[in-house]
Amino acid sequence: MAQLIAIIFLAAALGGCAARKIDAKDELDRSIGRGVEFLVKSQNRDGSWGSATLTKGLNIYAPVPGAHHGFRAATTSLCVSALLETAPRGPGVPEALDRAEIFLFSYLPRVRRGELNALYNVWAHAYAIQALVRMLERPGVPAGAEAEARRERIFELLRLQVRRLEQYEFLGGGWGYYEFEPFHFSRPAGDPNSFTTATVLIALHEARSAGVEVPQKMIERGLAEVRRQRNPNFTYHYSRNWWRRPMGEINRPAGSLGRSQACNAALRIWGDTAVTDAVLAQWLDRLFARQGWLDMGRKRPVPHESWFYVAAYFYYYGHYYAAQCIELLPADQRPRYQQMMAVTLMGHQEKDGSWFDFPFYAYHKPYGTAFALMSLGRCRDGRSLALP
């Protein structure tokens, strides 16, 4: 049924495109180009993206300055990855990347947990790894001694991010971004999140693939934690403490839409044979067939205020990891999902070329745009996007 609904969704969404006789690939390229232009124009003077500027009266808990060090480093890393993946030689992009590299080289060593109970820095370490790995293969970097020094600096920072993730790994394995335990230890002792752990595992897989040493025991503990939070239907608990209510609303399929994609991708790339092609396809079908559950939460200012406790910030995050799940499928199964992904995300692009899902200080447009660009870039392989 989910697959049938997804097909109906696609046909309805694409009807307008067919009527206007657009070239789908050109339309996608224009959308990506507008997003890239937004990132170039919105970059801060110091090379970063985002800031602690208030965009609404109610904001999430963010102790200063540490929490914002994590937010800014994570947001900047996502933007760097998006530019390198989609338009590394685009207008103004090389200069923006130069500024961003200088920023990350000096800023990443400063990133720590904001307070004992706020570990937003975990996101920064994970997304910094992915940005740094992409920076290793940045086109247009001239060869020579300076390039070798740059490359060694990148590897130094990669090793630092892995050490930080070791330092902030939760007791028992996995990662989270809050620790509200009454007693604190040298390592966090609270309830890790399934999706945060999945995010870190995907980043660590990239680090290891680039030649960085990653402790195997840490990987095994993280994988075990994600599996512990997995239900038989491949929904995933929000965090470890939800094991007491495995069928609570937030853990049902509609509530897990933004988490299952990341968790499935993480387990699959690390060799979990339970995450088959059929599982990936089933959850991609659910994502597009039940798009409304995520979309009703999009842009809501209060976390988890929507149906099934969906938080707005799961929208583009969920689609980004869904795009990675699409890449894990056999080539002949990808086109339909790439089409649905492209149509969905292009339909949400803002007038200024950005995307955002959760009003969040001034980080929301840069990170939302980065997630959307990387998702759309995975639809732009020159073979599959042939809209009816």
N, C-alpha and C positions, 0 to 999 in steps of 0.2 A: 504493500500500500504506500509506504513512504516513497518508493521509487516512482510509482505512478504519479503521486502528487508532485514530486520534483519535476517530472517531465511536463506536467500541466503548467507548473510555475514557469518553467523555462519558455514554453510556447507563448504564454501570455506576456511575459516580460520582453520577449524578442519581437512580438508582433509589431510594436511601434518602429523598431529598427528596420524591419523588412519593408514597412510601408514607406519609410523615408529613403529606401535604397542606399543606405550608407555602406561604405566599405568598412567592415568590422575591424580589421587590423588597423586601418588608419584612425578609426575612432578611438581604439584602445591606445594607440601611440599618442594621440592628442591628449587624452586624459592623463597618461603618464607624464607627458611633457608639461602639462599645467601643474601637476603635483611637484615635479622637480623644480619648476620655476618658483613655486611657493617656498620650498625649502631654501633655495638660494637667497631669496629676498628676505626671508624671516630669520636668517642666521644672526646671532648676536655678534657684536664687534670683536669679542674675545674668541670667536670661533665655535662657541657652543650653541645649543638650541634650548629654548625654554627658560623659565625664570620663576621666582617665587611670587610674582605679581598676582594679586588677588583678582579672580574673575567672577567670584560669587561670594555671597555672605557666609555660606557654610562650606568648609573644606575638611578633608580628612586629616586625621592626626598626623602632624609632621613637625617634630621637634627640630628647632633650628640650632646650628646650621647643618648638622649631619644628614638629616633626612633629605634636604634639598641638594646636598652634594651627591647623594645617590640618585635622586630624580634627574638632576641635570646630566650626570654622567651616563645614565641609562638612555635618556632621550637623545643625547648627542650621539651615542653609539648607534642607536637605531637609525638615525638620520644618515650617518656615515655609511652604514650597510646599505641603506636604500639607494643612496646616490651611486655607490659603487656597483650595485647590482643592476640598476636600470639605466644610468646615463653618465658613466664616469668621465666622458669627454664632452658632455653637453655644455651649452652656453653658461659660463660662470661657475661650472661645477669644479673644474680643477683648482681654481682659486679658493672655493669654499672648502674643498677637501684639504688643501694646504693649511688653512686656518684651523680647521677641525683637528687635524693631526697635532699641530702645536698645542692646542688646548688639551687634548687627551693625554699627550705625553707628560704634561706638567700636572694635570688634574687627577688622573686615575690613582696615583700613589696616595692621595689624600683621602680617598673614599673609605669610610668605615661605617659601622652601625651608628644610627643617629642617637639612640638611647639604648639602655638595656632591653627595653621592650619594643624597639622599632628597628627592624633589619631591612629597610628598603634597599640598602646597599647590595643585597643579594642580586636584585635585578640588574644593578649596574655591572657587577662582576660578570654575570652571564652574557649580557648584551655587549659588553666591552670585548669579551673573547671573540664573539662573532664579528664585530667590527675589525678587530685587530687581525684576525685571520684573513679577512677580505683585503685589508690594507697591504698584506704581504704580496698580493698579486695585482696591486693597483697598476693599471696601464700608464705608460708615459713617464715612469720614474727612471731617470737616467742611471746608467750603470756607473760603477766606480767606487772609490773608498767611501764616499758620502752615503751612497746607497747601501753599502754593506753595514755601515754604522747604524743607519735607519732600521735596517732589517734586524740587527741584533737588539736594538732598542725595543722593537715590536715583540720579539721573543722574550725579552726580559719582562715586559709588561704582561704578556700572556702567562708566563710562569707565576707572576705576582697574583694575577686574578685566580689562578688555580689554588694557590696557597690561601688566599682569602676565603675561597669557597670551602676549603678544608677547615679553616678556622671557624666559620659560621655554620658548618654542618650541624644539624640537630642531633642530640643524643638518640641513638637508635637508627639514624640515617635520615636522609632527605633534607629539604630546605623549606623555610617559610619566611614570612616577613613581619610576624608579630611574635612576641613571647611574653605572655601575661601570667607567668608563673610567680608564685609568692617568693620563691627562692631562685637565685641566679647562680649559674656555674660558669666555668671558663668557656663552655660551649652552650648554645641555646638548649633548653630542656622542654620546650613546649610542644605544640602540635604542628608538624610540618604540613604544608599544602601539597596536594597531588600535582597541581598544575605548575606551582613554583618549582617543585622537584623535577618535573618533566622539562621545564624550560632550561634548568641548569644542566640536566643530562644531555640535552641536545647540543648545548654549547660545549660541554666537555667532550662530546664526540667529535665536534669540529676541531677542538684544540688537539686532541690525540691524532686526528687525521693529518694535522699540520706538523706533527712531529714533537709536540709538547708532551712531556710525561705527566700522566694522570693516574693517581693511585687506584688500582683495581678494586681494592676493598671499599673505597668510597663509592665507586660506581655500583658495586654489587649491593651496598646498603641502600643507595638511592633507588635502584630498580626494585628491590624488595619492598620499599616503602610504597612505591606507586602500585605495585601488585596488591599490597595489603588493602589499599584504598579502592581497588577495582571490584565492582560488582559483576555477577555473571553475565549481565547484558552489556558490559563495557561502558556503563556509566562509572564515574569516579567521584569519590567523596570530595567535598570541598577541602577538608583537612582531616587529620587523624582522629580528632575527637568525634567526628560524625559516624564512627563505626557503630555507635549505639543506636543510630537511626539511619540505617542504610537506605531506607525508602522514604526518608524525609523529602520534602518538596525540592530542596536544592540539589538532592542527589538523584532525582528522576531524570529521564532523558531530556526533557525540556530545560531543566536546570543545569544539566551537564553539557549542553551543546558546545559551549565555549571552552570546556575543559577536556572533553573526550578527545578532541582533535590533537591537542598537544601531548596528552598522555599516550594515545595510540602511536603517534609518531615517535616519541621517545623510546617506548618499549620496542617498537619494530626495528629501529636502526641499531639498537643494542642486541638484537637477535632473539627477541621473545616470539616464539613460533605461534603463540596463541593469537597474536594480532595478524591475522591473515588478510589477503586481498579482500575477501568477503567482508571482514570486519571494517576495514577502511572504507569500502564502498558503502556499507550500511550506514556508517556515521556521516559520510558525506551526503548521502541521500537525506538523512534526517536533518542535517544542517540546513539544506535548501528547502526541504518540504516544511520544516517547522521554523522557517526564517522569522516568522512573526514573534516567536517567544523571545528571541534575542533583540529583534528590532523594537519591540515595545519598551525595552530597557534603555535603548540607545538615547543618549543625551539627557537622561534623567539625572538630576544633580545629587541624589542621595544614593549611596551604594546599596545594592540589594533591595531596592524599594519596588522593583517590578515583580511580575508574576514569577513563581518558582524561585524567588529570591535572586533573580538575575541582576547582576550589576552592569552598568553601562560599559565599563571598561573591558568587558569580555568580548565586545562586538568585533573590533578589528583585530584584537589578539586572537580570537577564535578563528577568524578567517585566515589569518597569516599561517597558523599551524595547519589549517585545513588545506591550504595551498601546498604545504609540504607533504601532507598525506597524499594529495593528488600525484605529486612527483614520485611517490613510492609505488604507485600502481603501474601495471604494464602499460606500455605506450598506447595500445588500442583502447584502453578504458579511460584515458584522461580527457579527451576532447569535450565530452558532455559536461563534466564537472568544471573544466576551464571556462566553458561558455557561461555556465550559471554563475561562476565566481565573477567573471568580467562584467556581466550585465548587472549583477547585484551591486558591486562596488562602484562602478561608473555612475550608477543611479543615485548614489549618496554623496557624490563630490560636491563640495561647497562652491559658491561663486568665485571665491578667491583662489580656487585650485586645491584647497586643503581637504582633509577628512578629519572628523573628530567624533568621538562617541561619549566622552565624559568630561564635563567642564572641570578642569583640574589645574588650579593656579594658571600658569601660562605654558604648561607642558603639553596640553592636550592636542593642539593642532599639529605640532611637530611629530609627536609619537604616532598619532592617528594616521597622519600622512605617510610616515615611514612604513607602518604596517601595511597600509593599503597599496603603496607602491610596490613593495616586495611581493605582495599577493598577486597584483596585476602582472608584474614582471614574469611570474611563473605561468601566466596564460599567454605569453608573447613568444612562443617558440617557433613561429613561422609555419607550423604545420596544422595546428589544431583549431584555431579560432576562425571558423567559417560559419558565420551565423546564417540561419535560413533566411 
